[in-house]
């Protein structure tokens, strides 16, 4: 039996290295889970956005249906031409086609969400709790960056890589120190005496010892290993600094996009209110015969476009919010 008591702190370095590798494995697992959570959240809100768009298209279809009803009545009493009737019918059919296409988009988004959740039946009609997208307008850039520096998984992995390089250097340095080992053994021997006798000699014995040594020369391998380990520490530090700079740039870009989309969201809410009021006036004038079908259609399209722009602004703001939370290591607490 041989037991190394001291090897110049190499044993401690190896033990610490194993612990760091375990923590790195946990961080890599966490990064995978965070990516999944971000993708799942993004697809969830995409499904909501597509359902909102379907609702808007259905509302627009109802407006076209009402217009077609008015035109048909006036055509039969002779106050509108067949051209007006055909135009109203074409617009109604066009809106019907958009609704059918959007239902397909909603279906694909639902299947994608079910697929991400690994449901056996990907066509299952899951119940969505939210019917609107409401971004969080209260994020704070300073807090997000502070959390990024403290909990971002990729940055923590970079720190662990540097720590592993430091432990490799410590392990290389340990070969400069003496080593101490204990050895012990227990033996049993049996010998027959010379030929013609039946006497058996048996021996039982315990032996032990201490070995103290030092590596005097190993072909300059120790110096080479230490030099390489120091270079690896420097490279690890540079990679960590580069990653931190990249994260700072990502944070700045995402924050700017988040702020811009928040402003767009507020602007499009105001535009939608104006478009709704404009359409209400337009349909009243149309019923009175004071507005053409083309002008009413323009008001209707303006309303639909305003609803779509608001929905896109909400969705894009939410995506920025999700990305910021993922970057700052908080995505797993999202919507808790």
Secondary structure, DSSP 4 states (H G I P E B T S, - for coil): -EEEEESSSHHHHHHHHHHHHHHHHHHHHHHHHHHHHHHHHHHHHHHHHHHHHHHHHHHHHHHHHHHHHHHHHHHHTTSS-HHHHHHHHHHHHHHHHHHHHHHHHHHHHHHHHHHHTT-S-TT--PPPS-SS----TT--HHHHHHHHHHH-HHHHHHHHHHHHHHHHHHHHHHTTS-EEEEEEEEEEEEEE-STT---EEEEEEEEEEEEEE----STTHHHHHHHHHHHHHHHHHHHHHHHHHHHHHHHHHHHHHHHHHHHHHHHHHHHHHHHHHHHHHHHHHHHTT-S-HHHHHHHHHHHHHHHHHHHHHHHHHHHHHHHHHHHTT-GGGTT-
